[in-house]
Amino acid sequence: MSPKNLSLTELLDLIELEDYRGIISKADVLKAVKAKGMPRVISDIRGAVRLAVEREGDGFSVTQYPTELANESLGEIYPTANTRSANDNNIIDQAA
């Protein structure tokens, strides 16, 4: 949970990724940016704090907080060996 220094482009890429994973709503973030500027706190769609954003020079200091939703979506993107189906194993065996 240490802050990372991100450019505006990198921050937008992070927001896009979080939206793709279903963790935050990009539309809600953009609506807030248009109305009030960059929010200091971006919550996930369940309301838990996901990102803390502070302006720092030309970029932003961003801290990502682990939330239950983020951990759940990580499991969907990177399934563990226990969640693979027999068909997945066959594909892996054929590739080798």
N, C-alpha and C positions, 0 to 999 in steps of 0.2 A: 504494500500500500504506500510505497514511497512515491512522491510526486515525480512526474516526468515533464520535461520541457518539450512542448510540441508547437510546431508552426500552425498557422490557421488551417492550412491544407491538411496537415496530419490530424488535427482535431476534427475536421470535417470527415476525414476518412474513418476515424474512430467512431464517430457518431453514426456514419453509414454502416459500419460493421455491427455496431450494437443494435441498430434497427434491423438489419438482416437477421441477426440471431434472435430477434423478438424480445430483446431486453428493454430497450427504450423506444419511444416513438419519435422518429426523426421529424415528423410533421409538427408535433407538439414543441420540440426544441426550436425549430425554425420559426414557429409562431411566436414563441417567447422572445427570440432574438429580434424579430421585426418589431415587436411591441415595446420591449424594454432594454434590448441589448443582450449580450451573452449572459445567461444565468450563471450564478456562482455555484449552484447545486442542480444537478440533473438526476432526477429519480428514475428508477426503473418503472415499468408499467404497473407494478404492484405497489409502488409508493416508497420502496426502500431507496436510500441514497446510493446511487451508482457512481456518479462522477462529481468531484469538486473541482471547479475551474477558477483559476485566478489569473488575471492579466500579469504578464511578466515580460517587460521589454517589448520586443516585436512579436512575441509568441504568448503561449499560455502555459501555466504550471497546472498539470492535470493529475489528480489522484483518483485511481479506480478503486472502488470498494467492492469486495466480494459480496454478492447477494445470493439468496437461494435460487432465484431465477437464473442468474448468470451461471451458477454451478450446474443447474439442470440443463441449460442449453449447451454448456460445454460438453456434457455427457452425450448429447445428441449429435454433436459435430464430430467428436472423437470417441467413438464407442470403445468400451473396454473389451477385452478378450471374452469376458463372460456374456456380453450382449450380442456377440456375433452369431449369425445363423449358420447352419451347416452349408448353405449355399455360398456364403461369404468365404468360408474356408476352402471350398472347391475352387473358387475363382483365384484365391491366393495360391493354391497348390498348382493350378494350371499356369500361372504367371511365372512360377519358378523354374 
